[in-house]
Each structure stands twice: as C-alpha cells, then as structure tokens.
Amino acid sequence: MKIAQVSPLFESVPPKLYGGTERIVSYLTEELVRQGHELTLFASGDSITAAELVPGCVRALRLNPAIQDHLPYHIMMLEQVRQRADEFDVIHFHIDLLQYPLMSALSGRALTTLHGRLDLPDLAGFYVTFPDYPLVTISNSQQAQLPQLARVDTVYHGLPRDLLPFHPTGGDYLAFLGRISPEKRPDVAIQIALRAGMPLKIAAKIDKSDQLYWESVIRPLVEANPSVEFVGEINERAKAEFLGNAAALLFPIDWPEPFGIVMIEAMSCGTPTIAYPCGSVSEVIDEGQSGFLVNDVEEAAKAAERAKGLSRAGVRACFERRFTVERMAKDYLAIYRGLPGVSAKRPQRFHLIGEPATLQIARGQYSS
C-alpha cells in the first residue's frame, strides 16, 4: 500500500527528547516500511526515517526558538498533503483537528488517530459536527469520551521489540518519567518514595506552562529530600538504562490518561509499574503481572516492596504479548483496508459455481 503518515511538527520523528505522538508515528512508519509498504512521512525536516520525508518545517518547532506560532507551519504542511493526496491509498493523520476541512475531499481514504484527551469542553461539539470521518482512539477509556460516534476503532500503542532491552534485574530506586505537570503528580511520586523508604529518580520535561508548578511545588520537594534526584529530560538511550535499572516505575496520575507510553516502555525493560487507575491505566497494566494498581500513597508504598518480588521476565512477557509494534501495525493495516475509499478500489474475486453445463459466475468478497 502507498501510505502517508502526517505527524505534528512540534517534535521530530522520532523526537530527540520528549514526544509521545511523534514517537508512535515513527515506530508505525518504520514498521510499515519494513513490511514492504510505500510510506511518505510529512514531518519536521530534522526527522529520521526510511520513508520518503516531506518536511513541513526545517526543524522541530519546540526546539526552534525563532518560532512563535505553530499554526502557519501545520497549515502549510496540510497544503502539501492536499497537493499529493491522489498519490496515496491511505492518509493517516496524527494532528488532531486541522485536517478536518480536507477530509471530505479525500474520498474515504483518510483516518485520524486521536492522541490526546477528549473530555475538554471545547471539543464537546467538534466530533459530532464531523460524524462520518473514521477515528482511531488509543484506549477504550479514551474512546468512551466519544459515546455519540460509531466509527471509532481502538488501537493500543506498540514498541519495537529491541528498542528498550530487557533487564533481568532491577536496581534499588523508583523511577518517574514524563512531564513535570500537576496531572502527572510528581509530588505524589515523591510522597510514595519517601513512604517506601526508597530513592526516587525523576526524568522529566518541564514545559513553559508548567514552569511555575516546578518552581513552587516540585523543586522545593526535590531540594528538601536528598533521596530524590531530578535527572531532567532524557533521550532514548538514557531511557533504557533509567527504566531498566529501576525497581519500579511510579505513575500516580490524576487525569484521564489516553494511553501512557511510559508504562509499556517500562514493561519492555521488565520493570513493573505502580499506577493509579485513571484513564487507560487498567487497560495497559495486567494487575500482579506487569504491575500494580493502587489508590493512595500507602498502597503504592506497599506495592513498591511487592514489586521487588515480581517476575521481570513475566513483565516482559506481557509486553511481548500485547504491545509490540508488529501488533500495532497489524491493527492499523486492518483498519486501512476497511476504509470505504480503500476497500472499494480492491479487485473483485469471481468464483465458479455449479456444473459446466450450467456454469454461473457469482461475485465473491473483496480480496484482502
């Protein structure tokens, strides 16, 4: 198939540091190329891919201090997509909303994966306005926020098997990986580690919008507790060691998490996750196998001790069974082939029925 992937321009594909959506776009694109499909990636110019790269900007917008407004760059990228749309069997958008005025002209060959939260008031009427456009959510919890829409599939994220290698033994510290933000609750992670009597390492991005939260809440806690170390934002290579050498990942979120890639990144390393059951968490974590679901700091501290006895090979097995990039690509290919503008283009099979004297031709199903 000829497939276009349209990524946000905030980060490169894959991102140099933090960036969940762009990371998944990269894994999916490279796996589809590996399987023999013809891929075109619309992304920032500093992206690295085996697909044809069509740059929407010179470098990732977040890393370019000269950029004040992302909107013109995304609209220019969409014009590139529009001009080349007839070249593709499928156009897969990962940019949330901006493509919707184009969708009706793409003849049923396009779909959108929604990577963010959907329970925001400003979105209440949006997807109802466009009820016929295929959507993919990244968890059933996220999909439940769109109960009025029928054409929604769920595809869980997946990672390359060798991206984050298995660590058969963990270390003595707890890990927090992600963003410093109120909904991610790094303050609770600190409380859990202190209650458990274990060191905590925090590797996290600090957005401008969260700078005040960092300065007023989290930084004082880090400075007041020598057992808490702030590592900062880390890259993929550092992430493998950071997660793999941890006794457990702490994920005490306080928001409807759409998926939570860090949970399956830890799982790939064999590191269990201790998480609050918000959003997708109970779908991703197999209780007692890849981690523990807890409701408060006391339960989490006890789970940190239990995590030391959990089979890390069993944690890795959960990853292998449910969250590989091969499984993710298979799920998306099934959705691509079912799009009305794709299935209608497939050649038809004809079957011969009956005796030669009364030969009939009956239309069969579309080929796969």
C-alpha positions, 0 to 999 in steps of 0.5 A: 500500500502507498501510505502517508503518515502526517505527524505534528511538527512540534517534535521530530520523528522520532523526537530527540527528547520528549514526544509521545505522538511523534514517537508512535508515528515513527515506530508505525512508519518504520514498521510499515516500511519494513513490511514492504509498504510505500510510506511518505512521512510529512514531518519536521525536516530534522526527522529520521526515517526510511520513508520518503520525508516531506518536511513541513518545517526545517526543524522541530518547532519546540526546539526552534526558538525563532518560532512563535506560532505553530499554526502557519507551519501545520497549515502549510504542511496540510497544503502539501498533503492536499497537493499529493493526496491522489498519490496515496491509498491511505492518509493517516493523520496524527494532528488532531483537528486541522485536517478536518476541512480536507477530509471530505475531499479525500474520498474515504481514504483518510483516518485520524488517530486521536492522541490526546484527551477528549473530555475538554469542553471545547471539543464537546461539539467538534466530533459530532459536527464531523460524524462520518470521518473514521477515528482511531482512539488509543484506549477504550477509556479514551474512546468512551469520551466519544459515546455519540460516534460509531466509527471509532476503532481502538488501537493500543500503542506498540514498541519495537521489540529491541528498542528498550532491552530487557533487564533481568534485574532491577536496581534499588530506586523508583523511577518517574518519567514524563512531564513535570505537570500537576496531572502527572503528580510528581509530588505524589511520586515523591510522597510514595518514595519517601513512604517506601523508604526508597530513592526516587529518580525523576526524568522529566520535561518541564514545559513553559506552562508548567514552569511555575508548578516546578518552581513552587511545588516540585523543586522545593520537594526535590531540594528538601529530600536528598533521596530524590534526584531530578535527572531532567529530560532524557533521550532514548538511550538514557531511557533504557538504562533509567527504566531498566535499572529501576525497581519500579516505575511510579505513575500516580496520575490524576487525569484521564490518561489516553494511553501512557507510553511510559508504562509499556516502555517500562514493561519492555525493560521488565520493570513493573509499574505502580499506577493509579487507575485513571484513564487507560491505566487498567487497560495497559497494566495486567494487575500482579503481572506487569504491575500494580494498581493502587489508590493512595500513597500507602498502597503504592508504598506497599506495592513498591516492596511487592514489586521487588518480588515480581517476575521481570521476565513475566513483565516482559512477557506481557509486553511481548504479548500485547504491545509490540509494534508488529501488533500495532501495525497489524491493527492499523493495516486492518483498519486501512483496508476497511476504509470505504475509499480503500476497500472499494478500489480492491479487485473483485474475486469471481468464483465458479459455481455449479456444473459446466453445463450450467456454469454461473459466475457469482461475485465473491468478497473483496480480496484482502 
